[in-house]
Amino acid sequence: MSNQYTEENLIRAASFLPSQEEKEQQLADISAAADPLSALLYSDDRETVLYGIFGDVPDYDNPEMETLWDEVLDSDPEDIYEYCFRKGIDLFQDDGKPVPGWRDIAVMLKAIEKGILQLA
């Protein structure tokens, strides 16, 4: 497979995950929050990765985005990993597992490719 991306210019999605220290601080912040359940819901690694890469998260209230989500869900994960790699995003962590929200990353890439979403 010919690929224009190299290790140097790939976006590594795992680099947007919080460090262990950041996770511990988040847990401390959550336990000190007035509404710990609400704070927990908004401390999502998936959103951290998506905001880090795109500055946004998919809007699944948009029917076009929902269609893309269905397309990604129906696809073989290996095809999605390869698609994202070809688009310049390495989805894998050091342990070989994909980052949280890897499907959302694919949806965002497809939305950009189809002109549904434009990022500044």
N, C-alpha and C positions, 0 to 999 in steps of 0.2 A: 504494500500500500504506500503510495507516494503521499507525503504529508509535508506541508510548508512549515509546520510548527516543529520547533526543537525544544529541548529542555529549557533553553534560555528565554524563549518568548511565550511559553505556555503559562496560563494562569493556573496556579495550583490551588484548587478550591479549599483544600485542607489548611492552607495558610491563613484562612479567615476564621477558623475555629478558635474559640477562646483557649488560652493556655490553662494549665491546671490551677495556677494562682488566680486567674480571672474567674474560673469556675467556682473556686472556693469563696471569692469575694461576692460573686453573684448569690451563692447560697446564704452567705451572711446577710446580704442586703434583703434577700427574700424573707428570711426569718425575722428581720427587724421591721419589715414593711407593715403598714397598717392592715393591709389585706394580702397576706402571704400567698393565698391561692391565686389571686389575680396577678401578683408579681411573678409567680412561677410560670403562668401561662404566657407571659410576655418575655421570658428569658430563654427563648428557643434557639438552639444551635442552627437549625434550618434557616431561620430568619437572619441570623448573624452572617451566615455564609452568603445568602442571597443579597443582603444589603451590602456586604463587602464587595461582591463582584459587580452587581448591577445598580446598587443604590435604590432598589425597589424590590417588591415581591409580586408574584403573579396575582392579577385581579380575576379570581374565578367567578365573580359575578358577571363578568363579560362573557357572553356566549361563545365568542371566538376563542377566548382563552380556555374555556371549558372543553371545547372541541379539541384543542391542542393537548390538553391534559388527557383526554380519552385516548388520543392517538399515541401518546407516550406510554400510557398504562397498557395499551394493547400490543406494544412493541416488545421485542426480545430485549432484556436488559443489556446484553452484549452489544446490540445495535445502538442503543442509547449511549453507552460508554464510548463507542467508536465515534458516533455523531458529535458528541461534546468534545472529544479529543480533536477531531478535525476542525471544529470551530474554535479551538484554542484553549479548552478548559480540561485540565486533568482532574477527574472526579475522585481519585483515590487517596486515602490516608496512608500513613506509613504501615499500618497493619494490613493493608490490602483491601479494606472495606471501603465502599463509596461513602462520601460525606453525607450527612443528613441533608435532605432536600435535593438529592441528585436528580430526581425526576423534575422537580421545579426548575432546576437549572436548565434542563433540556427544554422545558416549556418556554422559558424566557428566551432561549436561543432561537427556538422555532418562531416565536412571536416577532422577534427582531427580524429574522430572515423573511417572514411573510409581510412585513410592514405594519403589523398590528401594534407594535410597540417601538417607540424610538427613545433611545436614551441620550441624554445630553453629553 
